[in-house]
Amino acid sequence: MMPTRRDRGNAVPAIARTQDGSDGADRSFTGNCFTDPLEPPMCRPISLAAMAGIAALTLSACSDSMGPATATLTTVSPTPAATAVATSTTITLTFGQPMMAGMEQYMDLHQGGIGGPAVPMSCGWSPDFTTLTCTPTNPLAAGTQFTIHVGAGMTDAQNHMMDMNDWTTMGGQWATSGMMGGTHAGQPVGMMGAGWKHGSYYGMLFSFTTA
């Protein structure tokens, strides 16, 4: 004698039914269809749009939730190409997210172009590591061009590389080995740390002129 079916007539919703469930029903599952010996097969088709939504949610869950894929620079001070800048100015870089500690070593200031001597400075980060401020040891020479050099290998706190492609719209210029004349701050280009170079470039240059 066949046992009483407690799910007979959909007393238990199909979506809640499970193979060998507590209701004692004898059924099997195939794909998205519920096959029951005593009832017609029940299929729940999934549309392509729904499948795409599921895939999107999956990719979103697996993506990096800590920030953008690349580090960003938002402002440079003094403003690139500025003139009549005070000789007592500080150099400030503001980033779109916290930066990795120690990245200040990959920013310097040259008198003249990138091939000129490096200007001694002391640098420090804001508490949230988004703003780097560097103060020259002595007042800058008057009526002189200076070049801020930002290394291409700088990374943020999540180890994302800098994306410098948009920096040219901020007045930046790509730094190449040819511009340095084979040396950088008195050292051979080949001795520069990994934080200075990314790909074929040695960072970005921003120039200004003092009053």
C-alpha positions as CSV (number, residue, x, y, z in Angstrom):
1,M,0.0,0.0,0.0
2,M,1.4,3.4,-1.0
3,P,2.0,5.7,2.0
4,T,-0.1,8.9,2.3
5,R,1.5,11.8,0.3
6,R,1.5,14.8,2.6
7,D,2.6,17.0,-0.4
8,R,-0.2,15.7,-2.6
9,G,-2.0,18.6,-4.4
10,N,0.8,21.0,-3.7
11,A,0.2,21.2,0.0
12,V,3.9,21.7,0.2
13,P,5.1,24.4,-2.3
14,A,7.1,22.9,-5.1
15,I,9.9,25.4,-4.5
16,A,10.2,24.1,-0.9
17,R,10.3,20.5,-1.8
18,T,13.6,18.7,-1.4
19,Q,14.8,15.3,-2.4
20,D,14.2,12.7,0.4
21,G,12.8,15.7,2.4
22,S,11.1,15.6,5.8
23,D,7.7,15.2,4.2
24,G,8.6,11.7,3.2
25,A,7.9,12.3,-0.5
26,D,9.8,10.3,-3.1
27,R,11.0,12.6,-5.9
28,S,14.0,13.5,-7.9
29,F,15.4,16.7,-9.3
30,T,16.6,17.3,-12.8
31,G,18.1,20.7,-13.7
32,N,15.4,23.2,-13.1
33,C,12.6,20.6,-13.3
34,F,11.0,18.8,-10.4
35,T,10.1,15.3,-11.3
36,D,7.5,13.6,-9.1
37,P,6.3,10.0,-9.7
38,L,2.7,11.1,-8.8
39,E,2.6,14.5,-10.4
40,P,3.4,16.1,-13.8
41,P,6.9,17.4,-14.1
42,M,7.2,21.0,-12.9
43,C,9.8,23.2,-14.7
44,R,10.8,26.7,-13.9
45,P,12.6,28.1,-16.9
46,I,15.2,30.8,-16.3
47,S,15.4,33.6,-18.8
48,L,18.7,34.8,-20.3
49,A,18.1,38.2,-18.6
50,A,17.9,36.5,-15.2
51,M,21.0,34.4,-15.9
52,A,22.8,37.6,-16.8
53,G,21.7,39.2,-13.6
54,I,23.0,36.2,-11.6
55,A,26.3,36.4,-13.4
56,A,26.6,40.1,-12.7
57,L,25.9,39.6,-9.0
58,T,28.5,36.9,-8.9
59,L,31.2,39.0,-10.6
60,S,30.3,41.9,-8.3
61,A,30.8,39.8,-5.2
62,C,34.2,38.6,-6.4
63,S,35.4,42.1,-7.4
64,D,37.8,44.2,-5.4
65,S,35.6,46.1,-2.9
66,M,38.4,48.1,-1.4
67,G,38.6,50.7,-4.1
68,P,39.5,51.4,-7.7
69,A,41.8,49.1,-9.7
70,T,44.3,51.9,-10.0
71,A,45.5,54.7,-7.7
72,T,44.6,58.2,-8.7
73,L,46.1,61.7,-8.3
74,T,43.5,64.4,-7.9
75,T,45.5,67.6,-7.3
76,V,49.0,69.0,-7.6
77,S,50.3,72.2,-5.9
78,P,51.8,74.5,-7.0
79,T,49.5,74.2,-10.1
80,P,51.4,72.8,-13.1
81,A,52.7,75.6,-15.3
82,A,52.0,78.2,-12.6
83,T,54.2,81.3,-12.6
84,A,55.1,83.8,-9.8
85,V,55.0,81.0,-7.2
86,A,56.2,82.1,-3.8
87,T,59.8,80.9,-3.0
88,S,58.5,79.7,0.3
89,T,56.0,77.3,-1.3
90,T,55.4,73.7,-0.2
91,I,54.8,70.9,-2.7
92,T,51.5,69.0,-2.2
93,L,50.1,66.0,-3.9
94,T,46.5,64.8,-3.1
95,F,45.4,61.3,-4.0
96,G,42.0,59.7,-4.5
97,Q,42.6,57.0,-1.8
98,P,45.1,56.2,1.0
99,M,48.6,55.6,-0.3
100,M,51.1,52.9,0.8
101,A,53.5,54.1,3.5
102,G,56.9,55.0,2.2
103,M,55.7,56.2,-1.2
104,E,57.1,59.7,-0.4
105,Q,60.5,58.4,-1.5
106,Y,59.3,58.4,-5.1
107,M,58.5,62.1,-5.3
108,D,61.2,64.7,-5.6
109,L,61.7,68.3,-6.8
110,H,64.3,69.3,-9.3
111,Q,65.7,72.8,-10.0
112,G,65.2,73.3,-13.7
113,G,64.2,70.1,-15.6
114,I,64.4,66.5,-14.4
115,G,68.1,66.5,-15.3
116,G,68.7,69.3,-12.7
117,P,69.8,68.9,-9.1
118,A,67.3,67.6,-6.6
119,V,66.1,70.1,-4.0
120,P,66.4,68.9,-0.4
121,M,62.9,68.5,1.2
122,S,61.2,67.0,4.2
123,C,57.9,65.2,3.4
124,G,55.0,63.9,5.5
125,W,51.6,62.4,5.0
126,S,48.2,63.5,6.3
127,P,46.7,61.1,8.9
128,D,44.6,59.3,6.2
129,F,47.6,59.0,3.8
130,T,45.8,60.8,1.0
131,T,47.9,64.0,1.0
132,L,51.6,64.3,0.7
133,T,53.2,67.6,1.7
134,C,56.9,68.3,1.1
135,T,58.7,71.4,2.4
136,P,62.0,72.5,0.8
137,T,64.8,72.8,3.3
138,N,65.6,76.3,2.1
139,P,63.5,78.9,0.2
140,L,63.5,78.2,-3.6
141,A,65.6,80.3,-5.9
142,A,63.6,83.3,-7.3
143,G,62.6,83.5,-11.0
144,T,63.5,79.8,-11.5
145,Q,61.7,76.8,-13.0
146,F,61.3,73.8,-10.8
147,T,60.0,70.3,-11.7
148,I,58.0,68.0,-9.5
149,H,58.8,64.4,-10.3
150,V,56.2,61.7,-9.3
151,G,57.4,58.1,-9.7
152,A,55.3,55.9,-12.0
153,G,55.5,52.9,-9.6
154,M,53.9,54.5,-6.6
155,T,51.0,52.4,-5.2
156,D,48.1,53.0,-2.9
157,A,47.4,51.1,0.4
158,Q,45.8,48.2,-1.6
159,N,49.0,47.9,-3.8
160,H,47.2,49.4,-6.8
161,M,49.5,51.0,-9.4
162,M,49.2,54.6,-10.4
163,D,47.2,55.3,-13.5
164,M,49.0,58.3,-15.0
165,N,47.3,58.3,-18.4
166,D,45.0,61.2,-17.4
167,W,47.7,63.2,-15.7
168,T,48.7,64.8,-19.0
169,T,45.3,66.7,-18.8
170,M,46.5,68.0,-15.5
171,G,49.6,69.5,-17.1
172,G,51.9,66.6,-16.5
173,Q,54.6,65.3,-18.9
174,W,55.9,61.7,-19.2
175,A,59.4,61.3,-17.8
176,T,61.8,59.3,-20.0
177,S,65.4,58.2,-19.4
178,G,66.5,60.5,-22.2
179,M,65.3,63.5,-20.3
180,M,67.5,62.7,-17.4
181,G,70.7,62.4,-19.4
182,G,71.5,59.0,-17.9
183,T,71.4,60.1,-14.2
184,H,68.7,61.0,-11.7
185,A,69.5,63.1,-8.6
186,G,73.2,62.3,-9.2
187,Q,72.7,58.5,-9.6
188,P,72.7,56.4,-12.7
189,V,69.2,55.8,-14.1
190,G,69.8,52.1,-13.7
191,M,70.1,52.6,-9.9
192,M,66.6,54.1,-9.5
193,G,64.2,52.0,-7.4
194,A,61.3,50.1,-8.7
195,G,58.9,52.8,-7.5
196,W,60.2,55.2,-10.1
197,K,59.5,53.2,-13.2
198,H,56.4,51.5,-14.6
199,G,56.5,50.3,-18.2
200,S,58.8,52.5,-20.3
201,Y,58.3,55.6,-18.2
202,Y,59.9,57.0,-15.1
203,G,56.8,58.8,-13.8
204,M,55.2,62.2,-14.5
205,L,56.6,65.7,-14.4
206,F,54.9,68.9,-13.3
207,S,56.7,72.2,-13.6
208,F,56.2,75.7,-12.2
209,T,58.2,78.9,-11.9
210,T,58.9,81.0,-8.8
211,A,58.4,84.8,-8.6
